[in-house]
Amino acid sequence: MFESTSDPVDVLTAFTDGTLEPLRFRWHGRVIRVAQVRGQWSRREGQTLLRFFAVESAEGETYELCFDPRGAKWTLVRAWTGNGGNAA
């Protein structure tokens, strides 16, 4: 099921050699481990550079995360899940 959201999420992130990589995040009470980062891109919003990540979970679900450096906030933008994003 596809779901478009603007949900704030807590993301455990690795900062290595100047790069940002999401490792896992919490959404709807679930901790979702990132098995693979499928893509990364940036979009400018005024003077701010937003960072987007397409990630895949170990269960094969796909998510789009956005990092906003203004306040170091993460948002779940989109989710493609087998259960509609509801906690099991």
C-alpha positions as CSV (number, residue, x, y, z in Angstrom):
1,M,0.0,0.0,0.0
2,F,1.2,3.5,-0.9
3,E,0.9,6.2,1.8
4,S,1.9,9.8,1.5
5,T,2.7,11.3,4.9
6,S,4.4,14.3,6.6
7,D,5.0,12.4,9.8
8,P,7.9,13.5,11.9
9,V,10.1,10.5,12.7
10,D,13.1,9.8,15.0
11,V,16.0,8.5,12.9
12,L,19.3,6.9,14.0
13,T,21.8,8.3,11.6
14,A,25.5,7.6,10.8
15,F,27.7,10.6,9.9
16,T,30.7,9.1,8.1
17,D,33.3,11.1,6.1
18,G,30.9,14.0,5.7
19,T,28.0,11.8,4.5
20,L,24.6,11.2,6.2
21,E,23.1,7.7,6.3
22,P,19.9,6.7,8.0
23,L,20.2,3.4,9.9
24,R,16.8,2.9,11.4
25,F,13.7,5.0,12.3
26,R,10.6,4.8,14.5
27,W,7.2,5.2,12.8
28,H,3.7,4.3,14.2
29,G,5.4,2.6,17.2
30,R,7.6,0.3,15.0
31,V,11.3,0.4,14.7
32,I,12.2,0.0,11.1
33,R,15.8,-1.0,10.3
34,V,17.2,0.3,7.0
35,A,18.6,-2.6,5.0
36,Q,19.6,-0.5,2.0
37,V,19.6,3.1,0.8
38,R,18.2,2.9,-2.7
39,G,18.7,6.5,-3.6
40,Q,19.6,10.0,-2.4
41,W,18.9,13.4,-3.7
42,S,18.6,17.0,-2.6
43,R,16.1,19.8,-3.1
44,R,16.6,23.5,-2.2
45,E,13.9,25.2,-0.2
46,G,14.9,28.8,0.0
47,Q,18.4,28.9,1.5
48,T,18.0,25.4,3.0
49,L,19.2,22.2,1.3
50,L,16.8,19.3,2.1
51,R,18.3,15.8,1.9
52,F,16.0,12.9,0.7
53,F,16.7,9.2,1.0
54,A,14.8,6.3,-0.5
55,V,15.4,3.3,1.9
56,E,14.3,-0.3,2.0
57,S,13.6,-2.3,5.1
58,A,14.6,-5.9,5.7
59,E,10.9,-6.8,5.1
60,G,11.1,-5.3,1.6
61,E,9.1,-2.2,2.4
62,T,10.2,1.1,0.8
63,Y,10.2,4.5,2.5
64,E,11.2,8.1,1.6
65,L,12.8,10.1,4.4
66,C,13.7,13.8,4.4
67,F,16.3,15.4,6.5
68,D,15.8,19.2,7.2
69,P,18.9,20.7,8.8
70,R,16.8,23.6,10.2
71,G,16.4,22.0,13.6
72,A,17.8,18.7,12.5
73,K,14.3,17.3,11.8
74,W,13.4,14.1,9.9
75,T,10.1,13.5,8.1
76,L,8.7,10.4,6.6
77,V,7.4,11.6,3.2
78,R,6.2,8.4,1.6
79,A,5.8,4.7,2.5
80,W,5.1,1.6,0.4
81,T,4.2,-1.1,2.8
82,G,2.5,-4.4,2.9
83,N,0.2,-3.4,5.9
84,G,-0.5,0.2,5.1
85,G,2.0,1.5,7.7
86,N,0.0,0.3,10.7
87,A,1.8,-1.2,13.6
88,A,1.6,-5.0,13.7
